[in-house]
Amino acid sequence: MRAPWRVGVDVGGTFTDLVVQDVDGRMAVAKVPSVPADPSRGVLDAVTAAASQVGLTVADFLRGCAGFVHGSTVATNTILEGKGARVGLLTTEGFRDSLEIRRGLRENTWDHRTPFPPVLVPRYLRLPVRGRIAADGSEIAPVEIADVHAALDVFRSEGVDSVAICLINSFANPAHEQAVAQAVRAADNAWPVSVSSDVISVVGEYERVSTTVVNAYVAPRVVPYLRALDTTLRDLGLPHGVLLVQSNGGIASVRQLESRPVNLALSGPAGGVGALAVFGRAAGTDDLLSMEIGGTSCDVMLMNNGRVATTDQLMVGGYHLSTPAVDIHTVGAGGGTIAGVDAGGMLFVGPKGAGARPGPACYGFGNTQPTVTDALLALGRLRAGAYAGGAVSLKSELAEAALTGAVGGKLALSAEQSAVGIIRLLEQNLLNAVERISIERGIDPRKFALVAAGGAGPMHGAAVGRMLGCRRVYVPRVAGAFCALGMLHTDVRQDWVRVFAGDLDGVAPEALARPFDEMAAEARRVLRAEGFAPERQMIVRVLDLRYPGQQSSLQVDVDGAFDPAAARHGFEAQHQRLFGHIQPGGRIAIVGLRVAGIGKVDVFDPQAPAPGGQGVPAAIASRRAYVDEPHGWMTVNVYRGADLRPGHRLSGPLIVEEATTTVFVGARDVLGVDTAGNFDIALLP
């Protein structure tokens, strides 16, 4: 490889993926088992494996790196596992229970049996501070710093690790919050302090306090991890700092994220945004659905007209986060997802998974519960022996024993019949997930190409695409490291939000220009500090709009000078698509302003392989495999991925084995290799 190169590392629940790409577009991929107890070990193992693969020492490998981008699951896992800090909350007198009252929000609105997740701050650690700011930003009563000192005495005696501060109406005037924060830091500078006006300054008392508390909850675990990894890699030879993928699909330095680690809640899967841009160009389309299936879960995204949908309302582990984020729908459906029979005699698949250890039963690490990987092995779609680049070895007898014991024995089915049922149910769950972000948002998936990515995605892409009505399924050559590759094609990004109240048709342009310009100036300052020259900076301005009386808003870009008619058109088009109606000529309220500061990074598309010759390469093997319901078991040819070149075209059924994934092509499908070297599967009637 020719220096400099860029490195992307995605730490998943089962595997850690690393992609390195040089200035000529040449790539190398490393996949190693994740280490959930210490994710940094997985990162360092992947770096070591990649350096060995390209014939360099770790020091030389890191010294030649022009960018090191990391997708971290530490924040997410801290929330899901309940292993965060002991948090103390300072809030306005009379509002200490807002965090526990919530808004009645559940991840599944109709599931009344599942209790709300535990409140992250018990009531005796939610302490009031006298003082009041009005909704217009004026001071009703001064803040009482004596209350802060009294609360800190309680926090010390109760062993609090982190402090959250969220006062009423701080979005309109943060002066009281900043005074409280200054008092806390002066009293004990060792405490991480999360201030709502710094974390996310939005209307909505519960949204702000929940987001701020989660930020305080994850900070003592996430920030030391980031600092330690950054220091370790620098000591090993990395000439610059590590960049982290944020939930908004952009990247940022450790320094930028130390005060807002909550922005890493979707760090890993958000790397898929850059990957969709790469493969959208390769596939020649701006309309893509992506289904990235790893060992633990499936992350689904949608790119429409070249843009990935975003949101500012997340639920992670049942906790509400109001931070800018890529609109990703995640389900517990991956290669390591556990299957079984419930108390009612019904087959289930997920959401729990076997993780990296013990992993699927066929790994031989002690698990006896069947997983999706075990079902695929029993159906002949996976080959027994070395798997995931040799990281593990698959054993058919262990898979069949698990299928028979946990499913077949209870439902009077053979191991093969049990496996068929597991795969059918899994693919129905995947279909539901894709429909959630397409059909339920007013978008017809039949007009989109489906990108099947992740280590397990190409095994199910053709089946799910056919159920959706798609005509083509696109499988990246490096599907098993989809998000890691995407991280190399991701820009630096920071978001700013400001509350605004006004009518779309009545607001004076200069009233919008001032707050927009102030946020844009701050964005340029941050980008300049990160090393981006003015010509590499991009500023995006967005309006939050809604009809009066609505609780949620829609985001509409402001391109150039403010144009109320253009903004109305954009809002009504979105509203019609999502809700099926508009109010012609009705009043539209502006409730917020957003600015995104983007620093454009140097990216290089992957180097295309040489075209294939005449004909097609010979299969390396053939084996019996279960294809689908009408065709049943068939003899299926198996091809080595490296043998397939641009221009090759093969009719299914067939299997393609790559280093980090396996592609399954059905009996009615045709697999082609495009000029970029990726697999393009045509789904014929």
C-alpha positions in Angstrom: 0.0 0.0 0.0 1.1 3.6 -0.6 1.0 6.1 2.2 -0.9 8.0 3.4 -3.9 5.8 4.1 -7.0 6.1 6.2 -8.3 3.6 8.7 -11.9 2.9 9.9 -12.6 0.6 12.9 -16.1 -0.5 13.7 -16.5 -2.3 17.1 -19.6 -4.6 16.9 -21.1 -6.9 19.5 -19.5 -9.9 17.9 -16.7 -8.8 15.6 -14.4 -5.7 15.3 -13.9 -4.7 11.7 -11.1 -2.6 10.3 -10.7 -1.3 6.8 -7.6 0.5 5.6 -7.6 2.3 2.2 -4.6 4.1 0.6 -4.5 7.1 -1.7 -4.8 4.8 -4.8 -8.0 3.2 -3.4 -6.4 -0.1 -2.5 -8.0 -1.7 0.5 -7.3 -4.3 3.2 -9.8 -5.7 5.6 -9.3 -7.2 9.1 -11.9 -8.9 11.2 -11.2 -10.0 14.8 -13.5 -11.1 17.7 -14.7 -8.2 19.8 -13.8 -8.0 23.5 -16.9 -6.6 25.2 -15.1 -6.3 28.6 -12.5 -4.0 27.0 -13.4 -2.8 23.5 -10.0 -1.1 23.1 -8.4 -4.6 23.0 -10.5 -5.4 19.9 -9.4 -2.2 18.3 -5.7 -2.9 18.9 -6.1 -6.6 17.8 -7.6 -5.3 14.5 -4.8 -2.8 14.1 -2.2 -5.6 14.6 -4.0 -7.9 12.2 -4.2 -5.2 9.5 -0.6 -4.2 9.9 0.5 -7.9 9.5 -1.7 -8.2 6.5 -0.1 -5.4 4.6 3.4 -6.4 5.8 4.1 -3.5 8.2 4.9 -3.2 11.9 2.1 -1.6 14.0 4.3 1.5 14.4 4.8 1.9 10.7 1.2 1.2 10.0 0.0 3.9 12.4 2.6 6.4 11.3 1.4 6.2 7.7 -2.2 6.8 8.8 -3.7 10.2 7.6 -7.0 9.5 9.5 -8.1 7.0 12.1 -11.9 6.9 12.5 -13.5 4.8 15.2 -17.1 3.7 15.7 -17.6 3.1 19.4 -20.3 1.1 21.1 -19.2 2.1 24.6 -21.9 4.7 25.1 -24.6 2.5 23.8 -23.5 -0.5 25.9 -23.2 1.6 29.0 -26.9 2.5 28.6 -28.2 -0.9 27.6 -26.2 -2.7 30.3 -27.0 -0.2 33.1 -23.3 0.2 34.0 -23.1 4.0 34.0 -22.3 6.5 36.7 -24.1 7.4 39.9 -25.6 10.7 38.8 -26.8 13.6 40.9 -29.3 16.0 39.2 -29.7 19.7 40.0 -32.9 21.1 38.7 -35.3 24.0 39.3 -37.3 23.8 42.5 -40.6 22.1 41.9 -39.4 20.1 38.9 -37.3 17.3 40.4 -39.8 14.7 39.3 -39.9 15.6 35.6 -37.4 12.9 34.8 -39.5 10.2 36.4 -42.9 11.4 35.2 -41.6 11.3 31.6 -44.1 11.7 28.8 -45.5 8.2 28.8 -43.2 7.3 26.0 -42.4 3.6 25.4 -40.2 2.0 22.7 -43.3 -0.1 21.9 -46.4 2.1 22.4 -48.8 -0.9 22.7 -46.7 -3.0 25.0 -48.3 -2.2 28.4 -46.7 -5.1 30.3 -43.1 -4.2 29.9 -42.2 -1.7 32.7 -40.4 1.5 32.0 -36.6 1.3 32.5 -35.3 2.3 35.9 -34.9 6.0 36.4 -31.2 6.8 36.1 -31.3 9.3 39.0 -33.3 8.2 42.2 -35.4 10.9 43.8 -33.1 11.5 46.7 -30.4 12.5 44.2 -32.6 14.9 42.2 -32.2 18.0 44.2 -33.9 21.4 43.7 -32.2 24.8 43.2 -34.3 28.0 43.8 -34.4 30.6 41.0 -36.4 30.9 37.9 -36.1 32.0 34.3 -39.2 32.8 32.3 -40.0 31.3 28.9 -39.0 34.6 27.3 -35.6 34.4 29.0 -36.2 37.1 31.6 -35.3 36.4 35.2 -38.2 35.9 37.6 -36.1 35.0 40.7 -32.3 34.9 41.1 -30.5 31.6 41.4 -29.6 30.5 44.9 -26.1 29.2 44.9 -26.4 28.2 48.5 -28.8 25.5 47.4 -26.1 24.2 45.1 -23.6 23.8 47.9 -26.1 22.0 50.1 -26.9 19.6 47.3 -23.2 18.9 46.7 -22.8 17.9 50.3 -25.5 15.3 49.7 -23.9 14.1 46.5 -20.5 13.7 48.2 -22.1 11.6 51.0 -24.0 9.4 48.6 -21.0 8.7 46.3 -22.1 10.6 43.2 -19.8 10.2 40.3 -21.3 12.7 37.8 -23.5 15.8 38.0 -26.3 16.8 35.6 -27.7 20.3 35.6 -31.1 21.1 33.9 -33.0 24.2 34.8 -36.4 25.3 33.5 -36.3 27.5 30.3 -32.5 27.4 30.1 -32.9 27.2 26.3 -34.1 30.8 26.4 -31.4 32.0 28.9 -28.7 29.7 30.1 -27.3 32.2 32.7 -28.6 30.3 35.7 -27.4 27.0 34.5 -23.9 28.3 33.8 -23.8 29.9 37.3 -24.7 26.6 38.8 -22.2 24.7 36.7 -19.5 27.2 37.7 -20.3 26.6 41.4 -20.1 22.8 41.0 -16.8 23.0 39.2 -15.4 25.3 41.8 -16.5 23.1 44.6 -15.2 19.8 43.1 -13.5 19.9 39.7 -13.2 16.1 39.7 -16.9 15.6 38.9 -17.9 15.5 35.2 -20.6 18.2 34.8 -23.3 17.9 32.1 -25.2 21.2 31.5 -28.4 21.0 29.4 -27.7 24.3 27.6 -24.4 22.8 26.5 -25.6 19.3 25.7 -28.8 20.1 23.8 -30.6 23.5 24.0 -34.1 22.6 22.9 -37.7 23.2 24.0 -39.1 20.3 26.0 -38.3 20.0 29.7 -38.3 16.2 29.7 -36.3 15.8 26.5 -33.6 18.1 27.8 -33.4 16.6 31.3 -33.4 13.0 29.9 -30.7 13.7 27.4 -28.6 15.6 29.9 -28.9 12.9 32.5 -27.9 10.2 30.0 -24.9 12.3 29.0 -23.9 12.5 32.7 -24.6 8.7 33.1 -22.2 7.7 30.3 -19.5 10.3 30.6 -17.3 8.7 33.4 -17.1 5.5 31.4 -16.9 6.8 27.8 -14.6 9.8 28.2 -11.7 7.8 30.0 -12.1 5.1 27.3 -11.7 7.7 24.5 -8.8 9.4 26.1 -7.0 6.1 26.9 -7.4 4.8 23.3 -6.3 8.1 21.8 -3.2 8.1 24.0 -2.4 4.5 23.4 -2.6 4.9 19.6 -0.5 8.1 19.7 2.1 6.3 21.8 2.2 3.4 19.3 2.9 5.9 16.4 -0.4 7.5 15.3 0.6 11.1 14.4 -2.8 12.7 15.2 -5.9 12.1 17.3 -8.6 9.5 16.9 -11.9 10.7 15.3 -15.2 9.3 16.5 -18.3 8.6 14.5 -21.3 10.5 16.0 -25.0 9.6 15.9 -25.5 12.4 13.3 -23.4 10.5 10.8 -20.4 12.9 11.1 -17.1 12.5 12.8 -15.5 14.6 15.6 -12.4 14.6 17.7 -12.1 13.3 21.2 -11.8 16.9 22.4 -15.2 17.8 20.8 -17.0 14.8 22.4 -15.6 15.0 25.9 -18.5 17.3 27.0 -21.2 15.5 24.9 -20.5 11.7 24.9 -24.2 11.1 24.5 -23.7 12.0 20.8 -22.0 8.6 20.4 -25.2 6.7 21.2 -25.4 5.4 17.5 -21.7 5.7 16.8 -21.2 2.3 15.1 -24.2 2.0 12.7 -24.0 5.7 11.8 -20.9 4.9 9.9 -23.2 3.4 7.3 -24.0 6.9 6.0 -20.6 7.2 4.3 -20.9 3.7 3.0 -24.3 4.4 1.3 -22.7 7.4 -0.4 -19.9 5.2 -1.8 -22.1 2.4 -3.0 -24.8 4.7 -4.3 -22.2 6.2 -6.7 -21.1 2.7 -7.6 -24.6 1.4 -8.1 -25.7 4.5 -10.1 -28.6 5.4 -7.8 -29.5 7.9 -5.1 -32.3 5.7 -3.7 -31.1 3.0 -1.4 -32.3 0.9 1.5 -29.6 -0.6 3.6 -29.8 -3.7 5.8 -26.6 -4.1 7.7 -26.7 -7.4 9.7 -23.9 -8.2 12.1 -23.6 -10.9 14.7 -26.0 -9.2 17.2 -28.4 -6.9 15.4 -29.7 -5.5 12.1 -29.5 -1.8 11.4 -31.7 -0.4 8.6 -31.3 3.0 6.9 -32.9 4.7 4.0 -31.2 7.1 1.5 -33.7 9.0 -0.7 -32.5 11.4 -3.4 -29.0 11.0 -2.1 -29.9 12.0 1.5 -30.1 9.8 4.6 -33.1 10.5 6.8 -32.3 12.1 10.2 -34.2 12.6 13.5 -33.7 14.3 16.8 -35.8 11.9 18.8 -34.1 8.6 19.9 -35.0 5.9 22.3 -31.9 3.9 23.5 -32.7 1.2 26.1 -36.0 3.0 26.8 -34.3 6.3 27.5 -35.2 9.4 25.5 -32.4 11.2 23.7 -33.0 14.5 21.9 -29.8 14.7 19.8 -29.3 15.0 16.0 -29.0 11.5 14.7 -29.3 9.4 11.6 -32.7 7.7 11.4 -31.7 4.1 12.0 -34.1 1.3 12.9 -32.4 -1.5 14.8 -33.8 -5.0 15.5 -32.3 -7.9 17.4 -31.7 -10.0 14.3 -28.2 -11.1 13.5 -26.0 -14.1 12.9 -25.8 -14.7 16.7 -29.5 -14.2 17.4 -30.8 -17.0 19.6 -33.9 -19.0 18.6 -36.1 -21.2 20.7 -39.7 -22.2 21.7 -41.6 -20.0 24.1 -44.0 -21.2 26.9 -46.9 -21.1 24.4 -45.2 -23.5 22.0 -44.3 -20.8 19.5 -41.0 -20.5 17.7 -39.1 -17.2 18.4 -36.0 -15.7 16.9 -34.4 -12.9 19.0 -33.9 -10.3 20.3 -31.3 -11.8 22.5 -28.0 -12.9 21.0 -25.1 -15.2 21.9 -22.5 -12.4 21.5 -18.8 -12.8 20.8 -18.5 -15.4 23.5 -19.8 -18.0 23.6 -21.2 -17.2 20.2 -23.3 -19.6 18.1 -23.4 -23.3 19.2 -21.4 -24.3 16.1 -18.4 -22.2 17.4 -17.9 -24.8 20.1 -17.4 -22.3 22.9 -20.1 -23.8 25.2 -23.4 -22.4 23.9 -26.1 -25.0 23.4 -28.9 -22.7 22.2 -29.4 -22.5 18.4 -28.7 -19.3 16.6 -29.3 -18.0 13.0 -25.7 -19.0 12.1 -26.4 -22.6 13.3 -29.6 -22.6 11.1 -27.6 -21.4 8.0 -25.0 -24.1 8.6 -27.6 -26.8 8.9 -29.2 -25.7 5.6 -25.9 -25.9 3.8 -25.7 -22.1 3.1 -22.6 -21.8 5.2 -19.6 -24.1 4.9 -18.3 -26.0 7.9 -14.8 -25.2 8.9 -12.9 -21.9 9.0 -15.2 -18.8 9.1 -14.8 -15.0 9.4 -11.3 -15.0 7.9 -10.3 -18.0 10.1 -11.3 -16.3 13.4 -13.5 -19.3 14.3 -14.3 -22.8 13.0 -17.9 -23.9 12.4 -19.0 -27.4 13.4 -22.1 -28.9 11.8 -22.7 -31.5 14.5 -22.9 -28.9 17.2 -25.4 -26.8 15.2 -27.7 -29.7 14.5 -27.6 -30.8 18.2 -28.6 -27.3 19.3 -31.4 -27.1 16.7 -32.8 -30.5 17.7 -32.5 -29.9 21.4 -34.0 -26.5 21.7 -36.5 -26.4 18.8 -36.9 -29.7 17.0 -37.4 -31.8 20.1 -40.2 -29.4 21.3 -42.0 -29.1 18.0 -41.4 -32.6 16.6 -39.3 -31.2 13.8 -35.9 -32.4 12.3 -32.9 -30.1 12.6 -33.3 -29.1 9.0 -37.0 -28.3 9.4 -36.2 -26.3 12.6 -33.5 -24.3 10.6 -36.0 -23.5 7.8 -38.5 -22.2 10.4 -35.8 -20.0 12.0 -34.7 -18.5 8.7 -38.3 -17.8 7.6 -39.1 -16.0 10.9 -35.8 -14.1 10.9 -36.4 -12.8 7.3 -40.0 -11.8 8.2 -38.5 -9.8 11.1 -36.0 -8.2 8.7 -38.9 -7.4 6.3 -40.8 -5.7 9.1 -37.7 -3.6 10.0 -37.3 -2.3 6.4 -41.0 -1.6 6.1 -40.8 0.5 9.3 -38.5 3.1 7.7 -40.0 3.0 4.2 -43.7 2.1 3.9 -44.5 3.5 7.3 -42.9 6.8 6.2 -44.8 7.0 3.0 -42.0 5.7 0.8 -42.4 2.8 -1.7 -39.5 0.4 -1.2 -40.1 -1.1 -4.7 -38.4 2.0 -6.2 -35.3 1.4 -4.2 -32.3 -0.9 -4.5 -31.6 -2.9 -1.3 -28.0 -2.9 0.0 -27.3 -6.1 1.9 -24.4 -5.5 4.1 -22.7 -6.7 7.3 -21.3 -10.2 7.8 -24.8 -11.8 7.6 -26.7 -9.4 5.3 -25.8 -11.0 2.0 -27.2 -14.3 3.2 -30.7 -12.8 3.5 -30.6 -9.8 1.1 -32.1 -11.5 -1.9 -35.0 -13.1 0.1 -35.9 -9.9 1.9 -35.5 -7.8 -1.3 -37.9 -10.2 -3.1 -40.5 -9.9 -0.3 -40.2 -6.1 -0.5 -40.7 -6.0 -4.3 -37.3 -4.6 -5.0 -35.8 -5.4 -8.4 -32.1 -5.4 -7.4 -30.0 -6.2 -4.3 -26.6 -4.7 -4.1 -23.9 -6.5 -2.1 -20.7 -4.6 -1.4 -17.5 -6.6 -1.9 -16.6 -5.6 1.7 -20.1 -6.2 3.0 -18.7 -7.6 6.2 -17.0 -4.3 7.0 -19.7 -2.0 5.6 -19.7 0.6 8.4 -15.9 0.5 8.8 -15.5 1.4 5.1 -18.2 4.1 5.5 -16.2 5.7 8.3 -13.4 6.5 5.8 -15.9 8.5 3.7 -17.5 10.5 6.5 -17.0 14.2 7.0 -16.4 16.0 10.3 -19.7 17.5 11.6 -21.0 19.4 14.5 -24.6 20.5 15.1 -26.0 23.6 16.8 -29.7 24.1 17.8 -31.5 27.3 18.9 -35.1 27.8 19.9 -37.0 30.3 17.8 -40.7 31.4 17.9 -42.4 33.0 14.9 -44.7 32.5 11.9 -43.1 31.4 8.6 -45.0 34.0 6.6 -44.6 36.8 9.1 -41.0 36.6 10.3 -38.6 39.2 9.2 -35.6 37.8 7.3 -33.2 39.7 9.5 -34.7 38.1 12.6 -33.7 34.7 11.3 -30.3 35.9 9.9 -28.9 37.0 13.3 -29.2 33.6 15.1 -28.3 31.7 12.0 -25.2 33.8 11.5 -24.2 33.5 15.2 -24.4 29.7 15.0 -22.6 29.6 11.6 -19.8 31.7 13.1 -19.4 29.3 15.9 -19.4 26.4 13.5 -16.6 28.0 11.4 -14.6 28.6 14.6 -14.8 25.0 15.6 -14.0 23.7 12.1 -11.0 26.1 11.9 -9.8 24.7 15.2 -10.0 21.2 13.8 -7.8 22.2 10.9 -10.3 22.9 8.1 -9.5 25.8 5.8 -12.5 27.9 4.7 -12.8 26.2 1.3 -13.2 22.9 3.1 -16.0 24.1 5.3 -19.7 23.8 4.6 -22.6 25.4 6.6 -26.1 23.9 6.4 -29.1 25.9 7.8 -32.4 24.2 8.7 -35.8 25.4 10.0 -37.9 23.4 12.4 -41.5 23.9 11.2 -44.9 22.6 12.4 -48.5 23.5 12.3 -49.8 25.2 15.5 -50.8 22.7 18.1 -48.5 19.9 16.8 -46.0 18.4 19.2 -43.3 17.3 16.7 -41.8 19.3 13.9 -40.3 18.7 10.4 -37.0 20.0 9.2 -36.6 22.0 6.0 -33.3 23.2 4.6 -32.7 26.9 3.9 -30.7 27.1 0.7 -29.3 30.6 0.2 -31.5 33.5 1.2 -34.6 32.8 3.3 -37.6 32.2 1.0 -40.9 31.6 2.9 -42.6 30.1 -0.2 -39.8 27.6 -0.8 -39.9 26.7 2.9 -43.7 26.2 2.9 -43.4 24.0 -0.2 -40.7 21.8 1.4 -42.7 21.5 4.6 -46.0 20.7 2.9 -44.3 18.1 0.7 -42.9 16.3 3.7 -46.2 16.6 5.7 -48.2 15.2 2.8 -45.9 12.2 2.3 -45.7 11.4 6.0 -49.3 12.1 7.1 -51.4 12.2 4.0 -52.7 15.7 4.3 -51.8 19.4 4.6 -53.5 22.6 5.6 -53.5 24.7 2.3 -52.6 28.2 3.2 -52.6 27.4 6.9 -50.3 29.0 9.4 -46.9 27.3 9.8 -44.9 28.0 12.9 -41.1 28.2 13.2 -40.1 26.6 16.4 -36.3 26.1 16.0 -33.2 26.9 14.0 -30.4 24.4 13.3 -26.9 24.8 11.8 -24.6 22.0 10.8 -20.9 22.8 10.4 -19.3 20.2 8.1 -15.6 19.8 7.4 -14.9 18.0 4.1 -12.3 15.2 4.3 -10.3 13.7 1.5 -11.9 10.5 0.3 -10.9 8.0 -2.3 -13.4 5.5 -3.8 -12.2 1.9 -3.6 -10.0 0.7 -6.4 -12.0 -1.3 -9.0 -10.6 -4.7 -9.8 -9.5 -5.7 -13.4 -12.4 -6.8 -15.7 -13.0 -10.6 -16.0 -12.1 -12.5 -19.1 -14.4 -14.4 -21.4 -16.9 -16.8 -19.7 -17.1 -17.3 -16.0 -14.7 -18.9 -13.5 -15.2 -22.5 -12.4 -17.0 -23.2 -9.1 -14.6 -24.2 -6.4 -17.1 -26.7 -4.9 -20.8 -27.7 -4.9 -22.9 -28.8 -2.0 -26.5 -29.6 -1.1 -28.3 -26.6 0.3 -31.8 -25.6 1.1 -32.8 -22.9 -1.5 -36.4 -21.8 -0.8 -39.9 -23.2 -0.4 -40.7 -24.1 -4.0 -37.3 -25.5 -4.8 -36.3 -27.1 -1.5 -32.9 -28.8 -1.4 -30.7 -28.4 -4.5 -27.1 -28.9 -5.5 -25.6 -25.4 -5.4 -22.3 -24.3 -6.9 -19.9 -22.4 -4.6 -17.6 -19.7 -6.0 -14.7 -17.9 -4.5 -15.4 -14.2 -4.4 -11.9 -13.2 -5.5 -12.4 -15.2 -8.8 -15.5 -13.1 -9.8 -14.5 -10.0 -11.7 -16.4 -7.1 -13.4 -18.5 -8.3 -16.2 -19.1 -11.8 -14.9 -22.7 -12.9 -14.7 -24.1 -16.1 -13.0 -27.6 -17.5 -12.6 -28.6 -18.8 -9.2 -28.9 -20.8 -7.1 -25.3 -20.2 -6.0 -23.1 -19.2 -3.1 -20.2 -16.8 -3.1 -17.7 -17.1 -0.3 -15.8 -13.9 0.7 -13.3 -13.4 3.5 -15.8 -11.5 5.7 -19.2 -12.7 4.4 -21.1 -15.3 2.3 -23.5 -14.3 -0.5 -26.5 -16.5 -1.1 -28.3 -16.1 -4.5 -31.7 -17.7 -5.0 -32.9 -20.0 -7.8 -34.7 -17.1 -9.7 -31.9 -14.6 -9.2 -29.0 -13.5 -11.4 -25.7 -12.3 -9.9 -23.6 -9.8 -11.8 -20.3 -8.0 -10.9 -20.3 -4.3 -11.7 -17.4 -2.2 -12.7 -16.6 -1.4 -9.1 -16.3 -5.1 -8.3 -19.4 -5.3 -6.2 -22.2 -7.8 -6.6 -25.4 -6.7 -8.2 -28.2 -9.3 -7.9 -31.2 -9.0 -10.3 -34.4 -10.3 -8.8 -36.3 -11.8 -11.7 -40.1 -12.5 -11.6 
